[in-house]
Amino acid sequence: MKKLVTVKLPLAACLIGLSCSAFTQEMQEVIVTSSLIDASSDEISNPLHVISGESIATDASQSIGASIDGLVGISSSDYGAAVGQPIIRGMSGSRVKLLNNGRVVRDISGLGPDHGNDVDLNNIEQIEIIRGPSSLLYSGGTIGGIINVVDNTIARKDFEESIFKLGLETQSVNDGDSHDFSYQNNLGGLNISLAYKDSEFGNFEIPNGAVIHSEEEHEGEDHDEELHGDEDHEDEGHEEDLGYLPNSDVGSTSQRLGLSKTGDWGYIGLSVIDTESLYGIPFHGDSHEEHGDEDEDHHADEDHHADEADHDDHEGENEHEGERIFSKTESNVVNLEGSFVVNNGWLTKIDYQFRDSDYSLTEQHAEEEGHDDEEHGDEEHDDEHHEEGPTTFSNNAREYGAIFDLTNDSLSQKVAINFVDENISVMGDEAFINPTETKEFTLGYYLSKDFDLFHLDFGVRHDQISKKGSVSHEEEHEEDEDHEEDHADEHDEHEAELEYFDRDINNTSYALTLSRDINDSVAVSLGLSSVERAPSAVELLMNGPHLATGRLEVGNINLKSEQSNNIDLSFNYSNAGFYAGLTFFQNNVDNYIYLMDETEDEHDDHGDEEHHEGLILANYLQQDAEFDGYEMEIGKTFELTRGALTLSLGRDSVSGQFTNGDNIPRITPDRDIYKVTYVEDQLRFVLSLKDVSAQTDTAENETATDGFQMLNLNLSKTIETSPGHEFTLSVFGKNLLDEVARNHSSFVKNEVPMSGRNLGIRASYSF
């Protein structure tokens, strides 16, 4: 009996070649049903990964990036356990869009690598990943691709039975636990869906010596030489040997409520999603703008600290030592969506949606227990140590959209319109960007048709984008007072000069796919696309210290839109339990936007250290770039007496270079992914080894990263205790080898390594 899984894809789900996935093989057949495509996965030609909700429900609770990191072509940029921003084919940030039920998640993850994605993975149906520009009609500027988290909060079909599920989880690496429940039923013709989850995870364990506190790159070089001598690992004198990473805890609560009504006329539904979280920020770059005078005292005492072995003797050498720095997030999302069946000959149906998102993240400083004023009373800078007030990042957005289905017997075609009004602001002591308003109007067209020799998919999208904001420039006036004034008076010597920004951007993107089944076992597809991405608010308007990256970042209001010209060539084979997939891709990006650190010589030319505020100066620049690589996956399923055993090997490789030959920063290293899967009735066992190569192709001022091996396992068993009652027990292990692992794509790979060995149990009961 085939296991059917519903995949809901919003607009251009058939534009580039199907990637062979072990997940897809295991599910045997994937039925794609949406406002755009009604077909099984073997009829569409997407680079498509599908992770079932069952796989997520029996695994460890973790970030969205960590949850999909084991897929070929997909990786994650982490900033502790709470943050894992997805990377697709080396592309990250605003080039990869996270969606919920086909709608872009409007959080502020694009404003900083320490900001998590606002997505709830409790009680979901599946996660769909569309790699490459084939996903252009999901959202504008999806050069990398999209990750779509699908749930059934708004049911499009009536629930056939009542289901209530309770779940519990515990993890060893953070001494944490979570509990959740969900409920769905049809009462009086009204579909009701409810989901709730609460999680509390403490500081996660790491191997001893995993944390390395790097010296400030641009200060005290002569002293550095004297301090370090000829030992390359003198930085390890600052390593934390606590066995855990302080300030890496995370707690979250999420709840969803959905109502829907269906009929022959279509459906209409409403949902409300509330999510709250509180998580520590395990590393926060030091801004010395307020404490520049104390730096000299700090360096004068540095020799003493270097000779001390006890961790406690290092208190005070970091201006944030003794502080807890944490983020609190709150989001409220209201969705209204529906479909109206027309069937008047030329118009089949109209799908419509409205989403209102209100998201905020507040970053705060608080003094930890045991670090009172008496402990540091002798330190001059401690008087100002906790003066930083909260900084609040917010995103308020409204989105309206409709899709008109013009499908007939000879072809499938859709027309989509969408409007977004998004307001982003950062207010508080560490605000580095002024409020920005973005309005987008989109018109899209999709066409799909079978010809004798091949299948054609074509999509085009035009975006009209308006961005308004300002950039603050501090202008120093003549000083009538001595330089010995305190920091509060220094603010009076500067006035913020605003440079207003109002820009209209018009982007047009398209994608074309030609696919053909050579025979019953072999399929090939060729995809061509050109995708334009408008610069983000940060890239345009950033102008201030960004402590999460340890940099003074400066945007450029004159940046042009990126244009990515992509070609994909995919081959797929499946026969008698053996499957293989190979995809080659090349992505030429004109006007690629990147953040580049200044060189040592450029830093020395500035002379005045206060110009950098103690941070690395980094500018948003543009240059043509090229990404190319391949993804390969082969596997074999053996039918045994009592079950099925699948062995698979995957490999992904991507390189990124500018046209001048320099490497693009923070590119994902090559990886091999080995997997053993055994399935027997309600028993499922998965053992995977991810072998990550060292990354030595580094950009200027970027350090190499050692490779590592990540061994994970998952064992789950479902028992039917009585008719309609099921108990599921799963055991999982992460990083079983307890490897010291650093993520090359992370801004804080040395200070925030990946977590150590983690063993956990999940149990759920449904009836």
N, C-alpha and C positions, 0 to 999 in steps of 0.2 A: 504494500500500500504506500503510495507516495505521500510524503509530508508536504503540505502546501503552506507557503508562507506569503503573506500579502506584503507587497512593497508599494508604498505610495510615493510617487515621484512627481514633482509639480510641473516642469515644463519641457525640458529638452532631453528626456531620458534616453534618447536613441541616437546619440551623435558620434560616438567614437568606440572602437573595438572592445569586445567583451574580454575581460581578463579572467583567466581561469583561477578560481579561488577554492581553497580547500573547504571553506565554509559553504560555498555554493554546491560543491560536490556532495558534501555531507547532507545537505537539505534536499538533494536530488532534483527538485523542481521549485523554481521561484515564480510565483504568479504576480505580475506587476499590474495593479489596478489603480487607476487614478483618473484625474480629469484630462490627462494627456494620452496615456498609453494603457491599453488593456491587452496584455500579452504576457507570455511566459518568458523567462530570461533567455531561453535559446532563440527567441525571435527578436531580441534587441541586441544592439551592438555597442553597448557601453563598457568602459572599464569600470566594472561594478563589483564592489565588495558588499556582502550582506552579512551582518552579525545578528543572529537571532536574539530576541529578548531573553530566551532561556539561558543562553551562554552568559549574558550579562548578569542574570539573576543568580547564577550558581558560582560566580566568581567574586573576587574581592571588590569592595566598594573603593573606587579610585576615580581620578579625574578622567574626563573624556579622552584626553590625549593618551594617558596610560592605558585606557581600556582598548584602544585600537592600535597601539604601538606595535603589536606583533604581526600586523598585516603587511604584505609586500607592498612597498611604495609609500607606506604611512609611518610616520614617526612623531615624536612629541618633543616640545621644548618646555622643560619643567622649571619650576621655581619653588620647590618643596612639594609636599604631598597634595596640597590644595590646588595647585596650579599646574596644568598640563595642556598647553595650547598645541593643537594638531599641526603637523607639517605634512604636505603632500608633494612628493617629487622635489624636495628642497625648497618649496615655496611655503611661506608662513605669513603671519600677520593678516592684513586685510586682503591678501591674495587668496586666502582660504576662508570660506564662509561657513559658519556653523548655523544650521537650520533646525527648527523644531516643526515637524509636520509641514515641511515645505516653505516655512517663513523664516526669514533671517532673524537670528537672536540679536536683539539690540541691547547689548551690554557695553562695557567699556574695556573689554579685554585688549582692544587695539591701542589703548593709551599707555600700556605698560606691561612688561613681561611678568610682573608680580600680580597681575589681575586675572582671576579665574574666569572661566566661561560659565555663563548663567544657564545651565542645562540640568535637567532632572533625569537621571537614568533609572529611577525606580519604576517598575511595572511598565516597561516599554515593550513594543512589539519587535522592533529591530533598529539597528543603525545601518544606514546606507552611505557608502562612500563612492562618489563619482570623481575620478581622478582626471586632472587635466582640464583644458578649456572646453571640453564637451559639456560642462555644467554651466555654460554662460547664461542660459536663460533661467537658471534658478535665482541668480542674483548678479548684479553688475560687478565687473572686475574680477570674476572668479578665474584668474589665471592658473592658480594651483588646483582648485576644485572645491567640492563642498562635502560636508558631513551632515547628513540629515537624520535626526533622531525622531523616530516615529512612535507615537503612542496612540491609544484609542480613547483618549479623553472625550473627544467628540466623535461618537460612533456614527459611521456612515451607513451601517446596516444594523438592524435590530439585534440586541443581544438575545441569544437563544436560551440561555440559562443563567441562573444566579451563581456568581462565584465570589467567595470571600477568602482572602489569603492573608496569613500572618507570617512574618519572617523575623529571624534573629541572626545576628552575625557578631563574631569576635575576631580580632586580629592580635597577633603577638608582638609585631614590630612596633606598635604604638600603644599597646595595652588599651585598645579601644573597642567599642562595640556600637551596634546600630540595631534599630528595630523598625519595622515597617508593616503596613497593612494596605490592602486594596480591596475594592468592592465594585462589582458591576452587576446591573440587573435591568430588566425592563418592567417598569411598573405602570400599568394602565396605558401602555403604548409609548411611554416616555423612557428613553434610555438614560440611565444614571451611572456615572463613573466617578469613583473616588479613590485617591491614592495619597498616602502619607508616609514619610520617612524621617527619622531623627537619628543623627549620627554624632558620636563624640569620640574623637581619636586624639591621643596625646602626642608628645614629641616622638618622632620615629627614631629607631635605633640605626646606627651606622657602624661600620667597622672602625676600630680604633685607628686614629691617624688619618681618617678619610678627609677631614676638613683641613684645608690649607688657607690661611689668611695671607693673601699676597700683599706685598708692600705697595704703597701708593706708587704708581708708575712714574710720576713726574715730579717727585719731590725728594730732596735729600739724597741724590745719587752718590755724592761723595761719601756721605755717611753710610749709605747702603754698602758700598764697597768695603768700607772699614768694618762694618758690622758683620757682613756675611763671609768675608775672607774668600777662600776658594771653595766653599761648600755650596753646591748647587741646591741643597735641601735645607738651607738655613731657615727658609720660610716655615719649615716643619716645626721649628721651635715654637710657633704659634698654633700648632695643631691642637684641636680640641680632642682630648683623650677621655671624654666623658662617656663614650659609648652610645650617645644619642645626639641629635641635632637640636639645640635649644631653639625655642620659638617656632617649631615646625608643626604645632598642633593644629587641628581643624575640627570644627563642629558645624553642623548644618541641619536645617529643618526645611522640608519641602512638602507642599500639599497642593493637590489638584482636584478640582471639581468640574465635571462636565455634564451637560444635558443636551439631548438631541431628540429630534422627531423625524421619522422617515416615512416615506410613502412612495406610491408610483410616480408622484410628481417630483421626487428628489429627496432632499433632506435639508434640515437647518439645525444648527447647534450653537451652543454658547459654553465657554469654559473660562475659569478663573484659576490662575496659577500664582501661588505665593511661595517665595523662597527666601530664606535667611541663612546667613553663614557668618562665622567668626573664625578667622584663622590668623595664626602668627606669620610674620614675615621673617624668615630665618636669616636674611642678610639685608642690610640697608646701607648703601654707600654713604660715606661721611661727607657732608657739605661743610666746608670750613669758612664759609662766608661769615658765619656768626662767631666762629671760634678761631679765626686766623691767628690771633695773638697767642693762642694757647699752643699752636703747632710747635713753636720753638721749644716750649717747655716739654712738650711731648717727646720731641726728638732728643732733647738733652737727657731724658730718662730712659731712652730706648735701649741703650747698652745694658742698663741694669735689668730691664725686663727680659732681654734676650738670654741672660744667664740664668734666669729662674726657671726651674723645671715644673714647679707647681702651678697649675692653671689659675689658682686664686691670685697668684702674684701678678697676673696680667690685668687685673681690674684697673680700669681707668685709662688704658692705652687706646681704647676705642671710645670716641666721644659718646657713643650710644651704649657703652657697657653699663649693665645694670638696668637698662630700659627694656620693656616689652613693647615691641612695635607690632601692631596687628591691624587687620582690616575687618570691617563689619559691612556686610552687604545686605541689601533689602531689594527685592524686586516684586512687582505686581504686574501681571500680564493678563489682559482680557482679550479673548478671541471670539469673534462671531464669524461663522462660515456656513456655507450651504451650497446647494446645487439645485437648479431648476430645470427640469426636463421640458424641452420645447417640442422637438420632433415635428417641425413644420415644413420639412423638405430640404431647406438649406441650412437651418440652424438646429443642431442636435440638442445642445443644452448650454446653460450658462453656470459656471462656477464663480462664486464671489466670496470675498473675505474682508474682514476688518480686524486689525490688531492694534491695541493700545498698550504700550510698554512704558513702565516707570521703573527705572533701575538706578540705584545709588550705591556707592562704595565709600565708606569713611575710613580713612587711615589715621590711626592715633598712636600716641606715645604714652606709655604709662610706666611708672617706676616699679620694678619687680620687688618682691619680698626680699628682705635681707640687704637691700641697697638703699639705706636711708641717708639723710643729709649728714648724719654724724659720721658715717663711714667715709664720706668723701669731703668732709668739711674743709680739709686742707687744700682741696683742688679749686683753684680760682674759677675754672670754667664750669664747675658743677652748679654755681649759682644760676647759670643760664641753661643748665643741662636739660631741664624738662620744660623749657618755655615754649617748645613747639606745640602749637594748637592743632586740632584736627584738620585734615584736608578731605574735602568731599568731592568725589567724582560722580557725575550724574548724566544719565541719558534718558531723555523723554522723547518718545517717538510714537507717531501714528502712521499706519500703513493701510491703504485701501487698494483692492485689486479685483480684477475679474478676468475670466478666461472664457472665450466664446469658441465652442466646439463646432467646427464646420465640416466634420467628417462625413464622407459619403462612401458608397460601395467601392469606388475606385482609388481613393486616397484618404489619408488622415491629415487634417490641417487644423490648426488652432491659432487664434489671435488673442494676445494678452495685453492688458493695460494695467499699470500699477503706479501708485503715487505714495511717496514717503516724505514725511516732515519730521526731521530729527534734530534735536537740540542737545548739544554736549557742553558741559561746563565743568570746570575745576575751580573750587573755591577753598581758600584756607592758606595756612602758612607755607605749604610746599606746592602751591599752584604753579604750574609751569606752562599753562596754555590758557588763553582767554576764551570766554564762551563762544561757541561756533554754532551756526544754524545751517543745516543742509536740507535742501529740497530736491527730490528726484522725481522725474516723470519718465516712465518707461513704456515703450510700445514694442511688442515682440511678435514674431510670426514663426510658426513651426509647420513643417511639411514632411510627410513620410509616405513613400510609395514603393511598391514592388515592381521591378522590371524583369524581363526574361533572364538577364545575365547577372543582375545585382539588385540589392536593396538600397534605396536612397533615403537618407535623412538630412534635412537641412533646417537650420534655425538662424534667425537674425534678430538682433536686439538693438534698439536705439535708446540711449539715455540722455535726457536733458537734466543737467545737474547745476544747482545754484548753491554756492558756498559763501557765507558771510561771517566775518570775524574781525579780529584785530591782533596786532602784535605789540607788546609793550617793550619799549626801549628806555633804559635808564640813562638819564643825562646828568652828569655831574656838574654842579655849579661851583663857583669859586668858594673856597673854604675860608671863613673868617675865624674859625676856631681851630684849636690844636687837633692833631690826629689821635690824641690820647682819649678822645671821648668814647663812651661805651657804644654798643651796637644800636641801642634805641635811638641815640642821637644821630647815628650814621644814616638812618633812614631819612632824616630831615634834610640831609645834604643831597638827596636824589629825588628827582621828580620823574614819574613814569610818563613817557611820551608815547601816545598811541598812534599806530599806523593802521588805518582801517583797510579791510580787505573785502572786496565784493567781486566775485568772479563767476562767470557762466561757462560751463564746460559741456560740450556735446561729444558723446562717444558712440561709436557704432561698432558692433561686434557680430561676427557670424561664425558658423561652424558647418562643415559638410562632411558626411561620412558615406563611403561606398563599401558595402559588405557583401560577401558571397560565400555560400557553402560549396566548397570544392567537391566534397562527397559527404557521406553520412558521418564521417569522422573528423574531417578537416574543415576549418572555417578561417577566412582571412578578412581583414577589414583595414581600410585606409582612411584616416581622418585628417582633415585640413581645417584650420581655424585661425581666426584673427580676433583677438580680444583686447579691448581697451579698458584700462583701469585709471580712474581719476585719482590724484594724490589724496591721501587721507588728511584729516584735520591736523594730526600730529606732524606729518611730513611738511605741511604748509606753514603751520603757525607755532610750532614748538619753539620756545625761547626761554630756557631756564634750566636749573639743576634738576636732574631726574635721578634721585638717589637710588632707585631700584636697579639702575644700570651702572651707577657710579660715574655718571657722565653729565656734563653740561651740554645739553642737546640744543641745536639751533636749526630750525626749519628754514624753508625757502618758499616764499609766496609765489615765486616765478616758475615753480616746477611744472613741467608738462605732464600730460597723461602718458602712462606707459602703454605701449602697444606690443602685444605678445603674438608672434606668428608661430604656430605650432604644427608639427606633423607627427602623427602616430601611425605605426604599422604593427598590427597584431596578428599573431598566428595562434590557433587553438586546435588541440587534438583531444579526442575522447573516444576510447574504444575498449571494451572488455575490462572495465575497471581501471584502466590506465588513462591518465589525463595529463596534459601539458599545455602550458601557455607561455608565450614569449612576446613581449612588447618592447619595441624600440621607440624612443621619442626624442625629438629635438625641439627646443623652445627658444626662439630668438626674440629677445625683449628689447625693443627700442626705448630709450630713456628710462632704463631701470633705475628705480629710486633705492638708495641704500644709505645707511648711517656709517660714516667713516671717521675713525679716530684720527686726531692730529698726530703727526710724527714727532719724534724726539726733537728734531731740529726746529720744527714749527713751534713746539712748546717753548723751547729755549728762546726763540725770537721774541716771544711775548714779554719776557722779562718779569713782569709783575705777576706774581702767583695769584693775587686776589682776582685777577681777570678770569681765572678758571674756577674760583671759589673752592680750590682744593680738589677739583674733579677733572677727569679727562675731558677735554673739549672735543665734541663730535658734531659734525655737520651732516645734514641731509643733502646728498648730491645725486646727480644723474649721470649715467653712462650706459651705452649699449652693452648688453650682456647676452650670454648664451648658456642655456642649460641643456644638457643631453645626458642620456642614460638608458638603462634598460631594466626591465622587471621580468623575472623568470620564475615559474613554479611548475614542478612536476610531482606526480604522485601516483600511487598504486594502491587500490583497495583489494584486499584478500578476503574472500568469503570463507569464514571458518565454520566449524560445526555449530557453535553457539553464538557467533556474532561476526562482526566485520572489523578487520584491522586495516587501517590506512597509514601508509608511510609517505611523507611528502618532504620536499626540499624546495625552499624558495630563496631567491637572491634578488636584491635590488641595489642599484648603483646609480648615483647621480653626480655629475660634476658641474660646477658653475664658474665661469670665467668672464671677465670683462673683455671687451675687444682689444684692450691694450695688453692682454695677457695676464693681468693680475687676477688672483682668486677672489671670488665673492665670499664675504665673511660668513661664518657659522653654517657651512654646508654639511648636511648629514653624511656621515661616512658610509662606506659599503657595509652591507650586512648579509649574513647567511642565516636562514631560519629553518631549523630542522623540527619536524613534528611527527609524533606518533599518536594516533587516535584509535581507540577501541570502543566499539558500541555494541552492547548486548541488551536487548529489550530496553529496560529503563535504567541501565547502567551505562555511564559514559566516562571514559578516562582519556585525558589529554596530557601528554608530556612534550614540552617544547623547549628548544635551546636556541637562543638568539645570540649569534656570534658576531659582535660588532667590531669592525676593524679599527685600527688607530687612524686618526685623521691628521695627516701631515700636510695636506694641501691647504695651507692657511693663508689668510689675507695679511696685509701689512699690519704689524703690531698685534697680531693674533697668535696665540700659542697653540702648539699641537696638543692633541688629546689621546691618551692611551686607549687601546681597545679593551673590551671586556666580554665576558660570557654571562648571559642571563638565563638561568635554568628555572623554568616554572612548571607546575603541575596543577591539574584539576581533576578531582574524582567526585562524581555525583551519582546518587542512586535514588530513584523514586519508587515508593512502595504505596500500593493502593490498600489502605487499611480497611475500607469498606466501600461499597458502590458510591461513587461521587466524592470520596474523601481520599486525598493523597498527601503523603508525607515525603518531602525531599530533603536529603542530607547531602551536603557537599563539603569536601575538604580541599583547600587550596594551599599552594606554596609558591612564594615569589622569591626570586634571588636565592635559591636553595644553596648555592655555592658561597653565599655571603661575600660577593665580589665588591671591591671598591670600584664603583662605576660612576663615570662622569659623562654628562651629556654635552657633546661638543656644541650643540646649538643653543645651549643655555648661556646667558650673560654671567651667571654666577656658578659655573661648573666646579670651581675650586672650593668656594665657600659653602655651596649647597650640593653635595653629592647625592646620588640616588640612595634610597633606603636600603638597609641590610636585609638579612633573611627574615621572611615574614611567613608565618604559618597561621592558618585561620580556618574557621568553621562557619558555614551558613546552614540554617535550617528553616524550612518553611512548611506550613500546613495549609492546605486549601480544601474547601468544601463548598 
